[in-house]
Amino acid sequence: MALSPLQQSIQQQRKLVGELLADTMQRLATQLAAHMADRATLEQMLEEALPHITYCKHLYVLDVGGHQITDNITREGHDPDHLGRERMDRPYMQGILGVTDFKLSEAYISRNKKRPSLTAVQLIRDRQGLPVGFLGADYDLRELPGSGNIYNEPSSWRQIKGDPAIRGGLFLQSRTESAMDQRIDVVLPLITELMVEHGVFHGKLHFSSSRATVWLVQDPFSYRILNIDELTDPDICLALPRAPYTERAIVPPGLIEPIFDLFRELRFADETLYLRAGSLNIVNGMVALNFSCDGSHYLPFDDFLERGTAFWFGTLGR
């Protein structure tokens, strides 16, 4: 199965972190191998090495059975609380023996600080190449360097099924006319006007609860909730200053009205399977739909316009 953009971003970041650590951990493990029976020497070597292992919070050594034989060595000094701890059952120790000499764990929530963490584990081998222990290095995700890249949301149709209890009782319910349903011919032109002329780049219409949530180019970190009275009063345009259609938009302004018209069709086409909420983001071009069966769909605006109502009700019925 192909990796999602988010998974690809995670994989890239893990590769960067692994490359940053692997050689340093291997060299230190080689130096430690001759001193596995001498706790004091091991801890002294870890103290000397810690400043040279970038971003590391703790260093420690385990015997070949996974028992910790040193204190945790931190930048603040020794932490003896973990001496003797059994670590072989921890996620970062799984599948290392006989598979690899160096492993960077999946992210996990630490037991003590309850924070997202990573652990790097390097197998320690003696001169004959036999395993004699492990070198462990713990990292707080907050302190690791970022790649500097934000992953891109996929621009393809995605379907997410909702609450099974709602789906199971679907045919026992029917659409109840809302205040927005009654004034839909006023609401849709007004929300279109706000997107084209007043800087709304993302708008979500909650048909069943008769409200809208909008985000403005002029103030993208906050959202506004518009009730049915505001959504049916053209004076709302006086409260939101005029703004040019953002250059980042990929949805042509002339297609916003047809998109909302299709929302209307999906709202009224069937009394059992109907649209509860729909949103449009003109910057990433994505349409989001939530139906009475509690199923959600995300797809590009042009793909949405190409699909008729028959497609949607055939999909929802599966």
C-alpha positions as CSV (number, residue, x, y, z in Angstrom):
1,M,0.0,0.0,0.0
2,A,1.3,3.4,-0.9
3,L,2.3,5.7,1.9
4,S,0.2,8.8,2.6
5,P,1.9,12.2,2.4
6,L,1.9,12.4,6.2
7,Q,3.5,8.9,6.4
8,Q,6.1,10.0,3.8
9,S,6.9,13.1,5.8
10,I,7.3,11.0,9.0
11,Q,9.5,8.5,7.2
12,Q,11.7,11.3,5.8
13,Q,12.1,12.8,9.3
14,R,13.0,9.4,10.8
15,K,15.6,8.9,8.1
16,L,17.2,12.3,9.0
17,V,17.3,11.5,12.7
18,G,18.6,8.0,12.1
19,E,21.4,9.3,9.9
20,L,22.3,11.9,12.6
21,L,22.7,9.2,15.3
22,A,23.8,5.9,13.8
23,D,27.5,6.5,13.4
24,T,28.0,8.2,16.8
25,M,26.1,5.5,18.6
26,Q,28.1,2.7,16.8
27,R,31.5,4.3,17.8
28,L,30.5,4.7,21.4
29,A,29.2,1.1,21.6
30,T,32.5,-0.1,20.3
31,Q,34.3,1.8,23.1
32,L,31.9,0.5,25.8
33,A,32.2,-3.2,24.8
34,A,35.4,-3.8,26.8
35,H,34.0,-2.3,30.1
36,M,30.6,-4.1,30.4
37,A,31.5,-5.4,33.9
38,D,32.6,-2.0,35.2
39,R,29.6,0.2,35.9
40,A,31.7,3.2,37.1
41,T,33.7,3.2,33.9
42,L,30.6,2.9,31.7
43,E,29.0,5.8,33.4
44,Q,32.1,7.9,33.1
45,M,32.3,7.2,29.3
46,L,28.6,8.0,28.9
47,E,29.1,11.3,30.7
48,E,32.0,12.2,28.4
49,A,30.0,11.2,25.3
50,L,26.7,12.8,26.1
51,P,27.7,16.4,25.0
52,H,28.7,15.1,21.6
53,I,25.4,13.2,21.0
54,T,23.2,16.0,19.7
55,Y,19.7,16.5,21.2
56,C,20.1,13.4,23.5
57,K,18.3,13.6,26.9
58,H,19.5,10.3,28.5
59,L,22.2,7.7,27.8
60,Y,22.3,4.3,29.5
61,V,23.7,0.8,29.1
62,L,21.7,-2.5,29.3
63,D,23.1,-6.0,29.6
64,V,22.3,-8.5,26.8
65,G,19.1,-9.5,28.7
66,G,17.8,-5.9,28.6
67,H,18.5,-5.0,32.3
68,Q,19.8,-1.5,32.9
69,I,23.3,-1.7,34.4
70,T,24.0,2.1,34.6
71,D,22.3,5.1,35.9
72,N,20.6,7.3,33.3
73,I,23.2,9.9,32.4
74,T,21.6,13.3,31.7
75,R,22.9,16.8,31.1
76,E,22.0,17.6,34.7
77,G,23.9,14.5,36.1
78,H,23.1,11.0,37.1
79,D,19.5,9.7,37.5
80,P,19.7,6.5,39.5
81,D,16.0,5.8,39.5
82,H,16.3,3.5,36.4
83,L,19.2,1.4,37.5
84,G,18.2,-2.2,37.3
85,R,15.2,-1.5,35.2
86,E,13.9,-4.2,32.9
87,R,13.6,-2.7,29.4
88,M,13.4,-5.7,27.1
89,D,9.6,-5.4,27.0
90,R,9.6,-1.8,25.9
91,P,8.6,-1.1,22.2
92,Y,12.0,0.2,21.2
93,M,13.6,-3.2,22.2
94,Q,11.3,-5.3,20.1
95,G,12.8,-7.1,17.1
96,I,16.4,-5.9,17.6
97,L,18.4,-9.1,18.4
98,G,19.3,-11.0,15.3
99,V,17.8,-8.4,13.1
100,T,19.8,-5.2,13.3
101,D,22.6,-3.6,15.3
102,F,21.0,-0.1,15.3
103,K,17.3,0.7,15.7
104,L,15.4,4.0,15.9
105,S,12.1,3.3,17.6
106,E,8.7,4.5,16.6
107,A,7.6,7.5,18.5
108,Y,5.9,6.6,21.8
109,I,4.6,8.3,25.0
110,S,7.2,8.2,27.7
111,R,6.2,6.5,31.0
112,N,7.5,9.3,33.2
113,K,7.1,12.6,31.4
114,K,4.1,11.5,29.3
115,R,5.6,13.2,26.3
116,P,6.2,12.0,22.7
117,S,9.7,10.4,22.6
118,L,12.1,8.4,20.6
119,T,14.7,5.9,21.6
120,A,17.8,4.9,19.7
121,V,19.3,1.5,20.5
122,Q,22.7,0.3,19.5
123,L,23.8,-3.3,20.0
124,I,27.1,-3.6,21.8
125,R,29.4,-6.4,20.5
126,D,32.6,-7.8,21.9
127,R,35.8,-8.3,19.9
128,Q,34.5,-11.7,18.7
129,G,31.3,-10.0,17.4
130,L,29.0,-11.5,20.1
131,P,26.2,-9.4,21.6
132,V,27.1,-8.3,25.2
133,G,24.6,-5.5,25.7
134,F,22.8,-2.4,24.4
135,L,23.5,1.3,24.4
136,G,20.3,3.4,24.7
137,A,19.7,7.0,23.9
138,D,16.4,8.7,24.7
139,Y,15.1,11.8,22.8
140,D,12.2,14.2,23.4
141,L,10.5,15.0,20.1
142,R,10.2,18.6,21.2
143,E,13.9,18.9,21.0
144,L,14.7,17.1,17.8
145,P,15.3,19.2,14.7
146,G,12.4,19.5,12.2
147,S,12.8,18.9,8.5
148,G,11.3,22.4,7.8
149,N,8.7,20.9,5.5
150,I,4.9,20.7,6.2
151,Y,3.4,17.7,4.5
152,N,0.8,18.3,1.8
153,E,-2.7,16.9,2.1
154,P,-3.5,14.5,-0.7
155,S,-5.7,15.9,-3.5
156,S,-7.8,12.8,-4.0
157,W,-11.1,11.5,-2.9
158,R,-11.1,10.2,0.6
159,Q,-14.0,8.5,2.4
160,I,-14.2,8.1,6.1
161,K,-17.0,6.1,7.8
162,G,-18.4,7.5,11.0
163,D,-20.2,6.2,14.0
164,P,-21.5,2.6,13.3
165,A,-24.5,3.2,15.6
166,I,-25.7,6.1,13.4
167,R,-25.2,4.0,10.2
168,G,-27.1,1.1,11.8
169,G,-30.1,3.3,12.5
170,L,-30.0,5.3,9.3
171,F,-33.3,4.1,7.9
172,L,-35.1,4.8,11.1
173,Q,-34.5,8.6,10.6
174,S,-35.5,11.2,8.1
175,R,-34.4,14.8,7.4
176,T,-36.1,17.4,9.6
177,E,-36.4,20.7,7.8
178,S,-34.1,23.3,9.4
179,A,-34.2,27.0,9.4
180,M,-31.3,27.0,6.9
181,D,-33.3,24.7,4.6
182,Q,-36.2,27.2,4.6
183,R,-33.9,30.1,3.7
184,I,-31.4,28.2,1.5
185,D,-32.0,30.5,-1.5
186,V,-30.7,33.4,0.6
187,V,-27.9,31.6,2.5
188,L,-26.1,30.2,-0.5
189,P,-25.8,33.4,-2.5
190,L,-24.7,35.2,0.6
191,I,-21.9,32.7,1.5
192,T,-20.8,32.9,-2.1
193,E,-20.6,36.7,-1.9
194,L,-18.5,36.4,1.3
195,M,-16.0,34.0,-0.4
196,V,-15.7,36.0,-3.6
197,E,-15.7,39.5,-2.3
198,H,-15.0,39.5,1.5
199,G,-12.0,37.3,2.0
200,V,-13.6,34.1,3.3
201,F,-11.3,31.3,2.1
202,H,-12.8,28.4,4.0
203,G,-16.5,28.1,4.7
204,K,-18.5,25.3,6.3
205,L,-22.3,25.2,6.1
206,H,-24.0,23.2,8.9
207,F,-27.4,22.6,7.3
208,S,-28.9,20.6,10.1
209,S,-28.0,23.1,12.8
210,S,-28.4,26.2,10.6
211,R,-25.1,27.9,11.1
212,A,-21.8,28.4,9.2
213,T,-18.2,28.6,10.2
214,V,-15.9,30.8,8.2
215,W,-12.2,31.6,8.1
216,L,-10.9,34.9,6.7
217,V,-7.7,35.6,4.7
218,Q,-7.4,38.8,6.8
219,D,-7.4,36.8,10.1
220,P,-6.8,33.1,9.3
221,F,-6.1,32.0,12.9
222,S,-9.6,32.7,14.1
223,Y,-12.9,31.4,12.9
224,R,-16.3,33.1,12.9
225,I,-19.6,31.4,13.6
226,L,-22.5,32.8,11.7
227,N,-26.1,32.0,12.9
228,I,-29.1,31.8,10.6
229,D,-30.1,35.4,11.2
230,E,-26.6,36.6,10.1
231,L,-26.6,34.2,7.2
232,T,-29.8,35.6,5.9
233,D,-29.0,39.3,6.4
234,P,-27.0,40.9,3.6
235,D,-25.8,43.5,6.1
236,I,-23.2,40.9,7.1
237,C,-21.2,42.3,4.2
238,L,-20.9,45.6,6.0
239,A,-19.2,43.8,9.0
240,L,-16.6,42.0,6.8
241,P,-14.4,44.4,4.8
242,R,-14.0,43.9,1.1
243,A,-11.0,41.9,0.2
244,P,-9.6,40.8,-3.2
245,Y,-10.0,37.2,-4.1
246,T,-6.8,35.6,-2.7
247,E,-4.1,34.9,-5.2
248,R,-3.6,31.5,-3.4
249,A,-7.0,30.3,-4.4
250,I,-7.1,27.5,-6.9
251,V,-10.9,27.4,-7.2
252,P,-12.1,29.9,-9.9
253,P,-14.6,32.3,-8.3
254,G,-17.2,31.4,-11.0
255,L,-17.3,27.8,-9.7
256,I,-18.2,28.6,-6.1
257,E,-21.9,29.1,-6.9
258,P,-22.1,25.7,-8.8
259,I,-20.4,24.0,-5.9
260,F,-22.9,25.3,-3.4
261,D,-25.8,24.5,-5.8
262,L,-24.6,20.9,-5.7
263,F,-24.6,21.1,-1.9
264,R,-28.3,22.1,-2.1
265,E,-29.1,19.1,-4.3
266,L,-27.4,16.7,-1.9
267,R,-29.3,18.3,1.0
268,F,-32.8,17.8,-0.6
269,A,-32.4,14.9,-3.0
270,D,-33.3,12.2,-0.5
271,E,-35.1,12.3,2.9
272,T,-33.0,9.5,4.5
273,L,-29.6,10.0,2.9
274,Y,-28.9,13.7,2.9
275,L,-26.1,16.2,3.4
276,R,-25.7,17.4,7.0
277,A,-22.7,19.7,6.5
278,G,-20.5,20.7,3.6
279,S,-17.4,22.9,3.3
280,L,-15.2,24.5,0.6
281,N,-11.7,25.7,0.9
282,I,-10.7,27.8,-2.1
283,V,-7.0,27.7,-1.3
284,N,-6.5,23.9,-1.3
285,G,-9.5,23.4,-3.5
286,M,-11.0,20.7,-1.3
287,V,-14.7,20.0,-0.7
288,A,-15.7,18.2,2.5
289,L,-19.1,16.5,3.0
290,N,-20.8,14.9,6.0
291,F,-23.9,12.9,5.4
292,S,-26.8,11.6,7.5
293,C,-25.1,8.2,7.7
294,D,-22.2,10.0,9.4
295,G,-19.9,9.2,6.5
296,S,-17.4,12.0,5.5
297,H,-15.9,12.6,2.1
298,Y,-13.0,14.9,1.1
299,L,-12.3,15.5,-2.6
300,P,-11.0,18.2,-5.0
301,F,-13.6,20.7,-6.1
302,D,-13.4,19.8,-9.8
303,D,-13.9,16.1,-9.0
304,F,-16.9,17.0,-6.9
305,L,-18.5,19.0,-9.7
306,E,-18.1,16.0,-12.1
307,R,-20.0,13.6,-9.9
308,G,-23.8,13.7,-10.0
309,T,-26.1,13.0,-7.1
310,A,-26.6,9.5,-8.3
311,F,-23.0,8.8,-7.6
312,W,-23.2,10.0,-4.0
313,F,-26.3,8.0,-3.0
314,G,-24.8,4.9,-4.6
315,T,-21.7,5.4,-2.6
316,L,-23.5,6.1,0.7
317,G,-25.6,3.0,0.3
318,R,-22.5,0.7,0.4
